[in-house]
Amino acid sequence: MNKFHGTGVAMVTPFDAGGQVDYQGLKKLINYLIDNGIEYLVSLGTTGESATLNQEEKKKIWAFTAEVNNGRVNLIAGIGGNNTHEIVEQVKQFDTTGYDAILSASPYYNKPTQEGIYQHYKAIAEASALPIILYNVPSRTGSNITAETTVRLAQDIKNIIGIKEASGNFDQFNQIMRDKPDDFLFISGDDPVTLPMIALGAVGVISVIGNAIPRQFSDMIRLCLKGNFKAAQKGHSGLIEFTRMMFVEGSPAGVKAALKYLDVCDDGVRLPLVGISSSLTDKIIKETQQITQ
């Protein structure tokens, strides 16, 4: 599973001034990320504002992304939700051409029991021709995939190969690392704590800030994976303020502001998200200049 070690980027979806998908901006973003050394891409994770895209838009974005990538890096598709039957059907119909895995966020709003979460992922994995990576982000979904449920899924279902963990709960991280199968991937889903998560045994990160600063962030991650935490700490510390700013007024509006400054794509988002304030934009531009100069 070395194909998912290192820095994966949960790509934003660029929109034009009319709110439609900007495919030229998406192409520019894909090339920017690959040219700056990331290891793999995630198309239409939650950072890609997938909740505001219809199924036809998603299919077109997935196909376009695979075409532009052209096998240069590994590619993951984000397919998740709180209607298990619908997700199973989407997974069955998904065109896997050019894709290596599916990242599936745990069900939101419903607040299923741990048994419900287990059965949800079991159904998805059984329907999928591609391996599944779990995504635990309780701050957004309203429920947590416990360490016990993660390990149970990892042990019982061969097609579930890893988890993107964004609970922020280091006690939970410890339990997963202690009890998981050796080949089950533990991936950070939280940029600010990726360094200590790698110290615990994480194999890398699926990142938001990597959209804007792929070279700087992936260089730091590679230092961590080599065990050179002293050198990595310098890079980590230098990105603390930038990382904080990315989420002050919501994601991905913050990172899109940085991408606009870098002339990669525009900063438009779809409702119910709105753009960030001019004062925060000015601060992000200043911090981006310092990091990228």
C-alpha positions in Angstrom: 0.0 0.0 0.0 3.0 2.3 -0.5 0.9 4.1 -3.2 -0.9 5.9 -0.4 2.2 6.9 1.7 3.2 10.5 1.8 1.1 13.5 0.9 -2.3 13.2 -0.7 -4.2 16.3 -1.4 -8.0 16.6 -1.1 -8.4 18.9 -4.1 -10.8 21.9 -4.1 -13.2 22.2 -7.0 -12.6 25.5 -8.8 -15.7 27.4 -9.9 -16.0 30.3 -12.4 -17.6 33.6 -11.8 -21.0 32.1 -12.7 -20.6 29.3 -10.1 -20.0 26.6 -12.7 -17.1 24.1 -12.5 -14.0 25.7 -14.0 -12.3 22.8 -15.8 -9.3 24.9 -16.9 -8.8 25.9 -13.3 -9.1 22.2 -12.2 -6.5 21.2 -14.9 -4.2 23.9 -13.7 -4.6 22.7 -10.1 -3.9 19.1 -10.9 -0.7 20.0 -12.8 0.4 22.4 -10.0 0.1 19.7 -7.4 1.8 17.0 -9.4 4.6 19.4 -10.5 5.2 20.3 -6.9 5.7 16.8 -5.6 2.6 15.5 -4.0 2.2 11.7 -3.9 -1.5 11.3 -4.8 -4.7 13.1 -5.4 -8.2 12.9 -3.9 -11.0 14.0 -6.3 -14.2 15.2 -4.7 -13.5 14.6 -1.1 -15.5 16.9 1.1 -12.9 19.7 0.5 -14.0 19.5 -3.1 -17.5 20.7 -2.0 -19.0 17.4 -3.2 -22.1 18.1 -1.2 -23.0 21.0 -3.6 -22.4 19.0 -6.8 -24.9 16.9 -8.6 -24.2 13.4 -9.8 -23.6 14.4 -13.5 -21.1 17.1 -12.4 -19.3 14.5 -10.2 -19.0 12.0 -13.1 -17.6 14.7 -15.4 -15.1 15.9 -12.8 -13.9 12.4 -12.0 -13.4 11.6 -15.7 -11.7 14.9 -16.4 -9.4 14.5 -13.4 -8.4 10.9 -14.5 -7.7 12.2 -18.0 -5.5 15.1 -16.9 -3.7 13.0 -14.3 -3.0 10.4 -17.0 -1.5 7.9 -14.5 1.1 10.3 -13.2 0.2 9.9 -9.6 -2.3 7.6 -7.7 -5.9 8.8 -7.6 -8.7 8.4 -5.1 -12.3 9.2 -5.5 -14.4 10.6 -2.7 -17.8 8.8 -2.4 -19.6 9.0 0.9 -22.8 10.1 2.5 -25.5 9.1 4.9 -27.8 7.1 2.6 -26.1 3.7 2.5 -28.2 2.4 -0.4 -27.5 5.4 -2.5 -23.7 5.2 -1.8 -23.7 1.5 -2.7 -25.4 2.3 -6.0 -22.9 5.1 -6.7 -20.0 2.8 -6.0 -21.4 0.1 -8.3 -21.8 2.6 -11.1 -18.5 4.4 -10.6 -16.1 4.3 -13.6 -12.9 3.1 -12.0 -10.7 4.0 -15.0 -7.7 5.8 -13.6 -8.6 5.4 -10.0 -6.9 3.4 -7.2 -9.3 3.6 -4.2 -12.4 5.2 -2.8 -12.4 7.5 0.2 -15.7 7.4 2.0 -16.7 9.8 4.8 -18.7 8.3 7.6 -22.5 9.0 7.7 -23.4 12.5 8.9 -26.5 13.7 10.7 -28.1 10.2 11.2 -25.8 9.5 14.2 -25.7 5.7 13.6 -24.6 3.3 16.3 -21.2 1.7 15.9 -23.0 -1.4 14.5 -24.7 0.9 11.9 -21.3 2.4 10.9 -19.9 -1.1 10.6 -22.7 -2.4 8.4 -22.6 0.8 6.3 -19.0 0.4 5.4 -19.4 -3.4 5.0 -22.1 -2.8 2.4 -19.9 -0.2 0.5 -16.9 -2.4 0.6 -18.8 -5.4 -0.8 -20.1 -3.3 -3.7 -16.8 -1.8 -4.6 -14.3 -3.0 -7.2 -11.7 -0.6 -5.6 -10.3 -0.7 -2.1 -12.0 1.5 0.5 -10.4 4.1 2.8 -12.6 5.1 5.8 -12.8 8.7 6.8 -13.5 9.7 10.4 -14.3 13.4 10.9 -16.6 13.7 13.9 -16.5 17.5 14.0 -18.4 17.5 10.7 -20.4 14.2 10.8 -21.7 14.4 14.4 -20.5 10.8 15.1 -17.2 9.1 15.7 -15.9 5.8 14.3 -14.4 4.4 17.5 -11.0 2.6 17.5 -12.8 -0.7 18.1 -15.0 -0.2 15.0 -12.1 0.8 12.9 -10.1 -2.2 13.9 -13.1 -4.5 13.5 -13.6 -3.3 9.9 -9.8 -3.6 9.2 -9.7 -7.1 10.4 -13.0 -8.4 8.9 -13.1 -6.8 5.5 -10.0 -7.1 3.3 -11.2 -4.5 0.9 -11.0 -1.8 3.6 -7.4 -0.8 3.5 -7.0 2.3 5.7 -8.5 5.2 7.5 -8.2 8.9 7.2 -8.4 9.9 10.8 -9.5 13.5 11.8 -11.0 13.0 15.2 -8.1 14.7 16.9 -8.3 12.1 19.7 -4.8 10.8 20.4 -6.0 8.1 22.8 -8.1 6.8 19.8 -5.0 7.0 17.6 -3.0 5.0 20.1 -5.6 2.2 20.2 -5.9 2.0 16.4 -2.1 1.8 16.0 -1.8 -0.8 18.7 -4.6 -3.1 17.4 -4.8 -2.7 13.6 -3.4 -5.2 11.1 0.1 -4.3 10.1 -0.9 -3.5 6.5 -3.9 -1.3 7.4 -3.1 2.4 6.6 -3.4 5.0 9.3 -3.6 8.4 7.5 -3.8 11.8 9.0 -6.9 13.8 8.1 -5.9 16.9 10.1 -3.1 19.0 8.8 -2.0 20.7 12.1 -1.4 17.4 13.9 0.1 15.3 11.0 3.7 15.5 12.4 2.8 13.9 15.8 0.5 11.4 14.0 3.3 10.2 11.8 5.4 9.9 15.0 2.7 7.5 16.2 2.8 5.5 12.9 0.7 7.3 10.4 1.9 6.8 6.8 1.1 10.4 5.7 -1.8 12.8 5.2 -4.7 13.7 3.1 -4.3 17.4 3.2 -6.3 20.6 2.7 -3.4 23.1 2.9 -1.5 21.0 0.4 -3.7 22.5 -2.3 -1.9 25.8 -2.0 1.6 24.9 -0.7 2.2 21.3 -2.0 6.0 21.6 -2.2 6.5 23.0 1.3 4.0 20.7 3.0 5.0 17.5 1.2 8.7 18.2 1.8 7.9 18.4 5.6 5.9 15.1 5.4 8.7 13.3 3.7 11.1 14.4 6.4 8.7 13.0 9.0 8.4 9.7 7.2 12.2 9.4 7.1 12.3 9.9 10.9 14.0 13.3 10.7 11.6 15.1 13.0 14.1 17.7 14.0 14.2 19.1 10.5 10.5 18.5 10.0 9.7 20.5 13.1 11.1 23.6 11.5 8.8 23.3 8.5 5.9 22.4 10.7 6.4 25.5 12.8 6.7 27.7 9.8 3.2 26.5 8.6 1.3 26.9 11.8 -0.1 30.3 11.1 -0.9 29.6 7.5 -2.7 26.4 8.5 -4.7 28.2 11.2 -5.9 30.8 8.7 -7.1 28.2 6.3 -9.9 27.3 8.6 -10.8 30.5 10.5 -13.8 31.3 8.2 -14.4 27.9 6.9 -12.9 25.4 4.4 -12.2 25.4 1.5 -12.7 29.2 1.2 -9.4 29.9 2.9 -7.3 27.7 0.8 -9.1 29.0 -2.3 -8.1 32.5 -1.4 -4.4 31.4 -1.4 -4.9 29.6 -4.7 -6.3 32.7 -6.3 -3.3 34.7 -5.1 -1.0 32.0 -6.6 -2.9 32.3 -9.9 -3.9 28.6 -9.8 -7.7 29.0 -9.8 -10.4 31.4 -8.6 -11.7 31.6 -5.1 -15.4 31.1 -5.6 -17.3 28.7 -3.5 -20.9 27.4 -3.7 -23.6 28.2 -1.2 -24.1 27.6 1.7 -20.4 28.4 1.8 -19.3 32.0 1.2 -16.0 33.6 0.5 -13.8 34.8 3.3 -13.5 38.4 4.5 -11.1 40.9 2.9 -9.2 41.3 6.1 -8.5 37.5 6.3 -7.7 37.4 2.6 -5.0 40.1 3.1 -3.5 38.1 6.0 -3.5 34.9 3.9 -1.8 36.6 1.0 0.9 38.0 3.2 1.5 34.6 4.8 1.4 32.8 1.4 4.0 35.3 0.1 6.3 34.5 3.1 6.0 30.8 2.6 6.4 30.6 -1.2 9.0 33.3 -1.8 
